[in-house]
Amino acid sequence: MNHITHAVVQKYSVSARIFHWIGALLIVAAWVLIEQGDDYLSLHKAVGVSFLIWTVLRILNRLVSKAPPPVPMSKLQTGIAHLVHFGLYVAMLGMPLTGLLASLYDGVSVSVFGLFQIPAFATTNYDLAEQLMGVHQDLMWPLLLGLVGAHILGALHHQFILKDNLIARMR
């Protein structure tokens, strides 16, 4: 009989795990909504602003909650993991910020589920709005997708190739 033993792993805090998984769900929700067309644009924007707020809170949580000790791996793997995580945080801030600013510079206020309204800028700048939307769609989205893909592939590599049970840290 083949027995696979998994090393005991120390998990991230409950709050870190909640921030991680709800953040992932918000990314998926924003993507699904924008794929539904213009009828869902306001809802897409509300989810995007929620994701921005969620990400800022996640970063603050990361600063105050202790991460578990790192899993042993090569310096190259550690460097790649740090680079991907840093890139993810940049993209998770940049994606909603560029979309929000594009709307505000375009003269469009953003309602967040009717709870509060972010007013459009008094002075519009349609050229800047268009540039920001280009960054939002053509730079930040592919960057976010690529980094999320790298993050998932790295986790799967640890789980199925290295078999170090790394995924258990976020469950």
PyMOL commands that set and color helices and strands:
alter all, ss='L'
color gray80, all
select helices_A, chain A and resi 14-35+38-64+75-105+126-162+166-170
alter helices_A, ss='H'
color red, helices_A
select strands_A, chain A and resi 110-112+116-118
alter strands_A, ss='S'
color yellow, strands_A
deselect
rebuild
show_as cartoon
